[in-house]
Amino acid sequence: MVNYPAERYEFTATTARVAREFVTASGVTLVWDDLHVVGKQVWFELRESSHA
């Protein structure tokens, strides 16, 4: 897993359209310490290439 600072990236409607072209599934998982949410992880599964 690679962590990137959120302030480096902007998620726009265009980004979402492009992501849908390459991703088959995605989601967000909350990261907890013992009692508190301390962050979140965004995950995705890439679509297999249709090019031979």
C-alpha distance matrix in Angstrom:
0.0 3.8 6.6 9.9 13.3 14.8 18.1 17.1 16.9 19.6 19.3 22.7 24.7 24.4 20.6 20.8 23.3 21.2 18.1 20.5 21.6 18.3 16.7 18.3 16.6 14.6 14.6 13.8 13.1 14.8 13.6 16.8 18.3 21.5 23.3 21.7 18.9 16.9 14.4 12.7 9.4 10.2 9.3 11.3 12.8 14.3 18.0 19.5 21.5 25.2 26.4 27.9
3.8 0.0 3.8 6.5 10.1 12.1 15.1 13.7 13.9 17.0 17.3 20.9 23.2 22.7 19.0 19.8 22.4 20.2 17.5 20.5 21.4 18.4 17.3 19.5 18.1 15.8 15.8 14.7 14.6 15.9 14.7 17.9 19.3 22.8 24.3 22.2 19.3 16.9 14.2 12.8 10.0 10.6 10.7 12.6 14.5 15.4 19.2 20.8 22.3 26.0 26.8 28.5
6.6 3.8 0.0 3.8 6.8 8.9 11.9 11.3 11.9 15.1 15.8 19.5 22.2 22.2 18.5 19.4 22.5 20.7 18.1 21.2 22.6 20.0 18.8 21.1 19.3 16.3 15.6 13.8 13.7 14.2 12.9 16.0 17.3 21.0 22.2 19.7 16.8 14.0 11.3 10.6 8.7 9.9 11.3 13.9 16.5 17.7 21.4 23.5 25.0 28.6 29.5 31.5
9.9 6.5 3.8 0.0 3.8 6.2 8.6 7.5 8.6 12.0 13.4 17.0 20.1 19.9 16.4 17.9 21.0 19.3 17.2 20.6 22.0 19.8 19.0 21.8 20.3 17.2 16.7 15.0 15.7 16.0 15.2 18.3 19.7 23.4 24.2 21.3 18.3 15.4 12.5 11.9 10.5 11.0 12.9 15.0 17.8 18.5 22.1 24.3 25.4 28.8 29.6 31.9
13.3 10.1 6.8 3.8 0.0 3.8 5.5 5.8 7.8 10.9 12.9 16.6 20.0 20.2 17.1 18.7 22.0 20.7 18.9 22.3 24.0 22.3 21.4 24.2 22.4 19.1 18.1 15.9 16.6 16.2 15.4 18.1 19.3 23.1 23.4 20.3 17.3 14.3 11.7 11.9 11.8 12.5 15.2 17.6 20.7 21.5 25.0 27.5 28.5 31.8 32.6 35.1
14.8 12.1 8.9 6.2 3.8 0.0 3.8 5.4 5.7 7.9 9.7 13.3 16.7 17.5 14.5 15.9 19.4 18.6 16.9 20.1 22.2 20.9 20.0 22.7 20.8 17.4 16.2 14.1 15.4 15.1 15.2 18.1 19.9 23.5 23.3 19.8 16.6 14.1 11.1 10.9 11.1 11.2 14.3 16.5 19.9 20.8 24.0 26.9 28.0 31.1 32.1 34.9
18.1 15.1 11.9 8.6 5.5 3.8 0.0 3.8 5.5 7.4 10.4 13.5 17.2 17.7 15.3 17.3 20.6 19.9 18.8 22.1 24.0 23.1 22.6 25.5 24.0 20.6 19.6 17.6 19.1 18.6 18.6 21.2 22.7 26.3 25.9 22.3 19.3 16.7 14.1 14.4 14.9 14.8 17.9 19.8 23.1 23.7 26.7 29.5 30.2 33.2 34.0 36.9
17.1 13.7 11.3 7.5 5.8 5.4 3.8 0.0 3.8 7.0 10.2 13.2 16.8 16.6 14.0 16.5 19.4 18.1 17.3 20.9 22.3 21.2 21.2 24.4 23.4 20.4 20.0 18.6 20.3 20.3 20.3 23.2 24.8 28.5 28.5 25.0 21.9 19.2 16.4 16.1 15.7 15.1 17.6 19.0 21.9 21.9 24.9 27.4 27.8 30.8 31.3 34.0
16.9 13.9 11.9 8.6 7.8 5.7 5.5 3.8 0.0 3.8 6.5 9.6 13.2 13.0 10.3 12.7 15.7 14.6 13.8 17.3 18.9 18.1 18.1 21.4 20.4 17.6 17.5 16.5 18.8 19.4 20.0 23.2 25.3 28.9 28.6 25.2 21.8 19.6 16.4 15.3 14.6 13.2 15.5 16.5 19.5 19.4 22.1 24.9 25.3 28.1 28.8 31.8
19.6 17.0 15.1 12.0 10.9 7.9 7.4 7.0 3.8 0.0 3.8 6.2 10.0 10.4 8.4 10.7 13.6 13.3 13.1 16.2 18.0 18.0 18.0 21.1 20.2 17.5 17.3 16.6 19.4 20.0 21.3 24.5 26.8 30.3 29.6 26.0 22.6 20.9 17.6 16.3 16.0 14.1 16.5 17.2 20.2 20.1 22.4 25.4 25.8 28.2 29.2 32.5
19.3 17.3 15.8 13.4 12.9 9.7 10.4 10.2 6.5 3.8 0.0 3.8 7.1 8.1 5.8 7.2 10.5 10.8 10.2 12.9 15.2 15.5 15.1 18.0 17.1 14.5 14.6 14.4 17.6 18.7 20.6 23.9 26.6 30.0 29.1 25.7 22.1 21.0 17.4 15.5 14.9 12.4 14.5 14.8 17.7 17.8 19.8 23.1 23.7 25.9 27.3 30.7
22.7 20.9 19.5 17.0 16.6 13.3 13.5 13.2 9.6 6.2 3.8 0.0 3.8 5.3 5.0 6.3 8.8 10.0 10.5 12.5 14.7 15.9 16.0 18.7 18.3 16.2 16.6 17.0 20.5 21.7 23.9 27.2 30.0 33.2 32.2 28.8 25.2 24.3 20.9 18.8 18.3 15.5 17.3 17.0 19.6 19.2 20.6 23.9 24.2 25.9 27.3 30.9
24.7 23.2 22.2 20.1 20.0 16.7 17.2 16.8 13.2 10.0 7.1 3.8 0.0 3.8 5.4 5.0 6.3 8.7 9.8 10.7 13.0 15.0 15.1 17.5 17.4 16.0 16.8 17.9 21.6 23.2 25.8 29.1 32.2 35.2 34.1 30.8 27.1 26.7 23.2 20.8 20.1 17.0 18.2 17.3 19.4 18.9 19.7 23.0 23.3 24.5 26.1 29.8
24.4 22.7 22.2 19.9 20.2 17.5 17.7 16.6 13.0 10.4 8.1 5.3 3.8 0.0 3.8 5.4 5.1 6.3 8.6 10.1 11.2 13.3 14.3 17.2 17.9 16.8 18.3 19.7 23.3 25.2 27.4 30.9 34.0 37.1 36.3 33.1 29.4 28.6 25.0 22.5 21.3 18.0 18.7 17.3 19.0 17.8 18.4 21.4 21.1 22.3 23.5 27.2
20.6 19.0 18.5 16.4 17.1 14.5 15.3 14.0 10.3 8.4 5.8 5.0 5.4 3.8 0.0 3.8 5.5 5.2 6.1 8.7 10.2 11.2 11.9 15.1 15.4 14.0 15.5 16.7 20.2 22.2 24.2 27.8 30.8 34.0 33.5 30.3 26.6 25.6 21.9 19.3 17.8 14.6 15.3 14.1 16.0 15.0 16.2 19.3 19.3 21.0 22.3 25.9
20.8 19.8 19.4 17.9 18.7 15.9 17.3 16.5 12.7 10.7 7.2 6.3 5.0 5.4 3.8 0.0 3.8 5.5 5.0 6.3 8.9 10.3 10.1 12.7 12.7 11.5 13.1 14.8 18.5 20.7 23.2 26.7 30.0 33.0 32.3 29.2 25.5 25.1 21.4 18.5 17.0 13.5 14.0 12.5 14.4 13.9 14.8 18.3 18.9 20.4 22.3 25.8
23.3 22.4 22.5 21.0 22.0 19.4 20.6 19.4 15.7 13.6 10.5 8.8 6.3 5.1 5.5 3.8 0.0 3.8 5.5 5.3 6.8 9.5 10.3 12.7 13.8 13.6 15.7 17.9 21.6 24.2 26.7 30.2 33.5 36.5 35.8 32.9 29.2 28.8 25.1 22.1 20.4 16.7 16.6 14.4 15.5 14.2 14.2 17.3 17.4 18.3 20.1 23.8
21.2 20.2 20.7 19.3 20.7 18.6 19.9 18.1 14.6 13.3 10.8 10.0 8.7 6.3 5.2 5.5 3.8 0.0 3.8 5.5 5.3 7.1 9.0 12.2 13.7 13.6 16.2 18.3 21.8 24.5 26.6 30.3 33.4 36.5 36.2 33.3 29.6 28.8 25.1 22.0 19.9 16.3 15.8 13.4 14.1 12.2 12.3 15.1 14.8 16.1 17.5 21.1
18.1 17.5 18.1 17.2 18.9 16.9 18.8 17.3 13.8 13.1 10.2 10.5 9.8 8.6 6.1 5.0 5.5 3.8 0.0 3.8 5.3 5.5 5.9 9.3 10.3 9.9 12.6 14.9 18.2 21.1 23.2 26.9 30.1 33.1 33.0 30.2 26.5 25.9 22.1 18.9 16.5 12.8 12.0 9.6 10.6 9.3 10.2 13.5 14.0 15.9 17.8 21.2
20.5 20.5 21.2 20.6 22.3 20.1 22.1 20.9 17.3 16.2 12.9 12.5 10.7 10.1 8.7 6.3 5.3 5.5 3.8 0.0 3.8 5.5 5.3 7.4 9.0 9.7 12.7 15.6 19.1 22.2 24.7 28.3 31.7 34.5 34.1 31.6 27.9 27.7 24.1 20.6 18.3 14.5 13.3 10.4 10.7 9.6 9.3 12.8 13.6 14.8 17.3 20.8
21.6 21.4 22.6 22.0 24.0 22.2 24.0 22.3 18.9 18.0 15.2 14.7 13.0 11.2 10.2 8.9 6.8 5.3 5.3 3.8 0.0 3.8 6.1 8.4 11.1 12.5 15.8 18.8 22.0 25.2 27.5 31.2 34.4 37.3 37.2 34.7 31.0 30.6 26.9 23.5 20.9 17.2 15.5 12.3 11.6 9.3 8.1 10.8 10.7 11.6 13.8 17.4
18.3 18.4 20.0 19.8 22.3 20.9 23.1 21.2 18.1 18.0 15.5 15.9 15.0 13.3 11.2 10.3 9.5 7.1 5.5 5.5 3.8 0.0 3.8 6.9 9.5 10.9 14.4 17.3 20.2 23.5 25.4 29.1 32.2 35.1 35.4 33.1 29.4 28.8 25.2 21.7 18.7 15.2 13.1 9.6 8.5 5.7 5.2 8.1 8.6 10.7 12.8 16.1
16.7 17.3 18.8 19.0 21.4 20.0 22.6 21.2 18.1 18.0 15.1 16.0 15.1 14.3 11.9 10.1 10.3 9.0 5.9 5.3 6.1 3.8 0.0 3.8 5.8 7.2 10.9 14.0 16.9 20.3 22.4 26.0 29.3 32.0 32.2 30.0 26.4 26.2 22.6 19.0 16.0 12.5 10.1 6.5 5.6 4.5 5.2 8.9 10.8 12.9 15.6 18.6
18.3 19.5 21.1 21.8 24.2 22.7 25.5 24.4 21.4 21.1 18.0 18.7 17.5 17.2 15.1 12.7 12.7 12.2 9.3 7.4 8.4 6.9 3.8 0.0 3.8 7.1 10.7 14.3 16.8 20.5 22.8 26.3 29.7 32.1 32.2 30.3 26.9 27.1 23.7 20.0 17.1 13.8 11.0 7.5 5.7 6.0 5.4 8.9 11.6 13.2 16.4 19.1
16.6 18.1 19.3 20.3 22.4 20.8 24.0 23.4 20.4 20.2 17.1 18.3 17.4 17.9 15.4 12.7 13.8 13.7 10.3 9.0 11.1 9.5 5.8 3.8 0.0 3.8 7.1 10.8 13.2 16.9 19.4 22.7 26.2 28.5 28.5 26.7 23.3 23.8 20.6 16.8 14.1 11.0 8.3 5.5 5.3 7.6 8.6 12.0 15.0 16.9 20.0 22.6
14.6 15.8 16.3 17.2 19.1 17.4 20.6 20.4 17.6 17.5 14.5 16.2 16.0 16.8 14.0 11.5 13.6 13.6 9.9 9.7 12.5 10.9 7.2 7.1 3.8 0.0 3.8 7.2 10.0 13.6 16.1 19.6 23.0 25.5 25.4 23.4 19.9 20.2 16.9 13.1 10.6 7.4 5.4 4.0 6.4 9.1 11.2 14.6 17.4 19.7 22.5 25.1
14.6 15.8 15.6 16.7 18.1 16.2 19.6 20.0 17.5 17.3 14.6 16.6 16.8 18.3 15.5 13.1 15.7 16.2 12.6 12.7 15.8 14.4 10.9 10.7 7.1 3.8 0.0 3.8 6.8 10.1 13.0 16.3 19.9 22.3 21.9 19.8 16.4 17.1 13.9 10.2 8.4 5.8 5.5 6.5 9.5 12.6 14.9 18.3 21.1 23.4 26.2 28.8
13.8 14.7 13.8 15.0 15.9 14.1 17.6 18.6 16.5 16.6 14.4 17.0 17.9 19.7 16.7 14.8 17.9 18.3 14.9 15.6 18.8 17.3 14.0 14.3 10.8 7.2 3.8 0.0 3.8 6.6 9.6 12.9 16.5 19.0 18.6 16.2 12.7 13.3 10.2 6.6 5.6 4.5 6.2 8.9 12.3 15.3 18.1 21.4 24.0 26.7 29.2 31.8
13.1 14.6 13.7 15.7 16.6 15.4 19.1 20.3 18.8 19.4 17.6 20.5 21.6 23.3 20.2 18.5 21.6 21.8 18.2 19.1 22.0 20.2 16.9 16.8 13.2 10.0 6.8 3.8 0.0 3.8 6.5 9.6 13.2 15.5 15.4 13.6 10.3 11.2 8.7 5.6 5.1 6.4 7.7 11.0 14.0 17.4 20.3 23.3 26.2 29.0 31.5 33.8
14.8 15.9 14.2 16.0 16.2 15.1 18.6 20.3 19.4 20.0 18.7 21.7 23.2 25.2 22.2 20.7 24.2 24.5 21.1 22.2 25.2 23.5 20.3 20.5 16.9 13.6 10.1 6.6 3.8 0.0 3.8 6.4 10.1 12.5 12.0 9.8 6.5 7.8 6.1 4.3 6.3 8.8 11.0 14.5 17.7 20.9 23.9 26.9 29.7 32.6 35.0 37.3
13.6 14.7 12.9 15.2 15.4 15.2 18.6 20.3 20.0 21.3 20.6 23.9 25.8 27.4 24.2 23.2 26.7 26.6 23.2 24.7 27.5 25.4 22.4 22.8 19.4 16.1 13.0 9.6 6.5 3.8 0.0 3.8 7.0 10.0 10.4 8.5 5.7 5.7 5.0 5.1 6.9 10.4 12.5 16.2 19.2 22.3 25.7 28.4 31.1 34.2 36.4 38.5
16.8 17.9 16.0 18.3 18.1 18.1 21.2 23.2 23.2 24.5 23.9 27.2 29.1 30.9 27.8 26.7 30.2 30.3 26.9 28.3 31.2 29.1 26.0 26.3 22.7 19.6 16.3 12.9 9.6 6.4 3.8 0.0 3.8 6.3 6.7 5.5 4.4 5.4 7.1 8.5 10.7 14.2 16.1 19.8 22.7 26.0 29.2 31.9 34.7 37.8 40.0 42.1
18.3 19.3 17.3 19.7 19.3 19.9 22.7 24.8 25.3 26.8 26.6 30.0 32.2 34.0 30.8 30.0 33.5 33.4 30.1 31.7 34.4 32.2 29.3 29.7 26.2 23.0 19.9 16.5 13.2 10.1 7.0 3.8 0.0 3.8 5.7 5.6 6.5 6.5 9.3 11.5 13.7 17.3 19.3 23.0 25.8 28.9 32.3 34.8 37.6 40.8 42.8 44.7
21.5 22.8 21.0 23.4 23.1 23.5 26.3 28.5 28.9 30.3 30.0 33.2 35.2 37.1 34.0 33.0 36.5 36.5 33.1 34.5 37.3 35.1 32.0 32.1 28.5 25.5 22.3 19.0 15.5 12.5 10.0 6.3 3.8 0.0 3.8 6.3 8.6 9.7 12.7 14.7 16.9 20.4 22.1 25.7 28.4 31.7 34.9 37.4 40.3 43.5 45.7 47.5
23.3 24.3 22.2 24.2 23.4 23.3 25.9 28.5 28.6 29.6 29.1 32.2 34.1 36.3 33.5 32.3 35.8 36.2 33.0 34.1 37.2 35.4 32.2 32.2 28.5 25.4 21.9 18.6 15.4 12.0 10.4 6.7 5.7 3.8 0.0 3.8 7.1 9.2 12.3 14.5 17.2 20.5 22.6 26.2 29.1 32.4 35.6 38.3 41.2 44.2 46.5 48.6
21.7 22.2 19.7 21.3 20.3 19.8 22.3 25.0 25.2 26.0 25.7 28.8 30.8 33.1 30.3 29.2 32.9 33.3 30.2 31.6 34.7 33.1 30.0 30.3 26.7 23.4 19.8 16.2 13.6 9.8 8.5 5.5 5.6 6.3 3.8 0.0 3.8 6.0 9.2 11.6 14.8 18.0 20.5 24.2 27.3 30.5 33.7 36.6 39.3 42.3 44.6 46.8
18.9 19.3 16.8 18.3 17.3 16.6 19.3 21.9 21.8 22.6 22.1 25.2 27.1 29.4 26.6 25.5 29.2 29.6 26.5 27.9 31.0 29.4 26.4 26.9 23.3 19.9 16.4 12.7 10.3 6.5 5.7 4.4 6.5 8.6 7.1 3.8 0.0 3.8 5.8 7.9 11.3 14.3 17.1 20.7 24.0 27.0 30.2 33.2 35.9 38.8 41.1 43.4
16.9 16.9 14.0 15.4 14.3 14.1 16.7 19.2 19.6 20.9 21.0 24.3 26.7 28.6 25.6 25.1 28.8 28.8 25.9 27.7 30.6 28.8 26.2 27.1 23.8 20.2 17.1 13.3 11.2 7.8 5.7 5.4 6.5 9.7 9.2 6.0 3.8 0.0 3.8 7.2 10.4 13.7 16.6 20.4 23.7 26.5 29.9 32.7 35.2 38.3 40.3 42.6
14.4 14.2 11.3 12.5 11.7 11.1 14.1 16.4 16.4 17.6 17.4 20.9 23.2 25.0 21.9 21.4 25.1 25.1 22.1 24.1 26.9 25.2 22.6 23.7 20.6 16.9 13.9 10.2 8.7 6.1 5.0 7.1 9.3 12.7 12.3 9.2 5.8 3.8 0.0 3.7 7.0 10.1 13.3 16.9 20.4 23.1 26.4 29.4 31.7 34.8 36.7 39.1
12.7 12.8 10.6 11.9 11.9 10.9 14.4 16.1 15.3 16.3 15.5 18.8 20.8 22.5 19.3 18.5 22.1 22.0 18.9 20.6 23.5 21.7 19.0 20.0 16.8 13.1 10.2 6.6 5.6 4.3 5.1 8.5 11.5 14.7 14.5 11.6 7.9 7.2 3.7 0.0 3.8 6.6 9.7 13.4 16.9 19.6 22.9 25.9 28.3 31.4 33.4 35.9
9.4 10.0 8.7 10.5 11.8 11.1 14.9 15.7 14.6 16.0 14.9 18.3 20.1 21.3 17.8 17.0 20.4 19.9 16.5 18.3 20.9 18.7 16.0 17.1 14.1 10.6 8.4 5.6 5.1 6.3 6.9 10.7 13.7 16.9 17.2 14.8 11.3 10.4 7.0 3.8 0.0 3.8 6.3 10.1 13.5 16.1 19.6 22.4 24.8 28.0 30.0 32.3
10.2 10.6 9.9 11.0 12.5 11.2 14.8 15.1 13.2 14.1 12.4 15.5 17.0 18.0 14.6 13.5 16.7 16.3 12.8 14.5 17.2 15.2 12.5 13.8 11.0 7.4 5.8 4.5 6.4 8.8 10.4 14.2 17.3 20.4 20.5 18.0 14.3 13.7 10.1 6.6 3.8 0.0 3.8 7.0 10.7 13.1 16.4 19.5 21.8 24.8 26.9 29.4
9.3 10.7 11.3 12.9 15.2 14.3 17.9 17.6 15.5 16.5 14.5 17.3 18.2 18.7 15.3 14.0 16.6 15.8 12.0 13.3 15.5 13.1 10.1 11.0 8.3 5.4 5.5 6.2 7.7 11.0 12.5 16.1 19.3 22.1 22.6 20.5 17.1 16.6 13.3 9.7 6.3 3.8 0.0 3.8 7.2 10.0 13.3 16.2 18.8 21.8 24.1 26.4
11.3 12.6 13.9 15.0 17.6 16.5 19.8 19.0 16.5 17.2 14.8 17.0 17.3 17.3 14.1 12.5 14.4 13.4 9.6 10.4 12.3 9.6 6.5 7.5 5.5 4.0 6.5 8.9 11.0 14.5 16.2 19.8 23.0 25.7 26.2 24.2 20.7 20.4 16.9 13.4 10.1 7.0 3.8 0.0 3.8 6.5 9.6 12.7 15.3 18.2 20.5 23.0
12.8 14.5 16.5 17.8 20.7 19.9 23.1 21.9 19.5 20.2 17.7 19.6 19.4 19.0 16.0 14.4 15.5 14.1 10.6 10.7 11.6 8.5 5.6 5.7 5.3 6.4 9.5 12.3 14.0 17.7 19.2 22.7 25.8 28.4 29.1 27.3 24.0 23.7 20.4 16.9 13.5 10.7 7.2 3.8 0.0 3.8 6.6 9.3 12.3 15.1 17.7 19.8
14.3 15.4 17.7 18.5 21.5 20.8 23.7 21.9 19.4 20.1 17.8 19.2 18.9 17.8 15.0 13.9 14.2 12.2 9.3 9.6 9.3 5.7 4.5 6.0 7.6 9.1 12.6 15.3 17.4 20.9 22.3 26.0 28.9 31.7 32.4 30.5 27.0 26.5 23.1 19.6 16.1 13.1 10.0 6.5 3.8 0.0 3.8 6.4 8.8 11.9 14.1 16.5
18.0 19.2 21.4 22.1 25.0 24.0 26.7 24.9 22.1 22.4 19.8 20.6 19.7 18.4 16.2 14.8 14.2 12.3 10.2 9.3 8.1 5.2 5.2 5.4 8.6 11.2 14.9 18.1 20.3 23.9 25.7 29.2 32.3 34.9 35.6 33.7 30.2 29.9 26.4 22.9 19.6 16.4 13.3 9.6 6.6 3.8 0.0 3.8 6.4 8.7 11.5 14.0
19.5 20.8 23.5 24.3 27.5 26.9 29.5 27.4 24.9 25.4 23.1 23.9 23.0 21.4 19.3 18.3 17.3 15.1 13.5 12.8 10.8 8.1 8.9 8.9 12.0 14.6 18.3 21.4 23.3 26.9 28.4 31.9 34.8 37.4 38.3 36.6 33.2 32.7 29.4 25.9 22.4 19.5 16.2 12.7 9.3 6.4 3.8 0.0 3.8 6.4 8.9 10.8
21.5 22.3 25.0 25.4 28.5 28.0 30.2 27.8 25.3 25.8 23.7 24.2 23.3 21.1 19.3 18.9 17.4 14.8 14.0 13.6 10.7 8.6 10.8 11.6 15.0 17.4 21.1 24.0 26.2 29.7 31.1 34.7 37.6 40.3 41.2 39.3 35.9 35.2 31.7 28.3 24.8 21.8 18.8 15.3 12.3 8.8 6.4 3.8 0.0 3.8 5.4 7.8
25.2 26.0 28.6 28.8 31.8 31.1 33.2 30.8 28.1 28.2 25.9 25.9 24.5 22.3 21.0 20.4 18.3 16.1 15.9 14.8 11.6 10.7 12.9 13.2 16.9 19.7 23.4 26.7 29.0 32.6 34.2 37.8 40.8 43.5 44.2 42.3 38.8 38.3 34.8 31.4 28.0 24.8 21.8 18.2 15.1 11.9 8.7 6.4 3.8 0.0 3.8 6.5
26.4 26.8 29.5 29.6 32.6 32.1 34.0 31.3 28.8 29.2 27.3 27.3 26.1 23.5 22.3 22.3 20.1 17.5 17.8 17.3 13.8 12.8 15.6 16.4 20.0 22.5 26.2 29.2 31.5 35.0 36.4 40.0 42.8 45.7 46.5 44.6 41.1 40.3 36.7 33.4 30.0 26.9 24.1 20.5 17.7 14.1 11.5 8.9 5.4 3.8 0.0 3.8
27.9 28.5 31.5 31.9 35.1 34.9 36.9 34.0 31.8 32.5 30.7 30.9 29.8 27.2 25.9 25.8 23.8 21.1 21.2 20.8 17.4 16.1 18.6 19.1 22.6 25.1 28.8 31.8 33.8 37.3 38.5 42.1 44.7 47.5 48.6 46.8 43.4 42.6 39.1 35.9 32.3 29.4 26.4 23.0 19.8 16.5 14.0 10.8 7.8 6.5 3.8 0.0
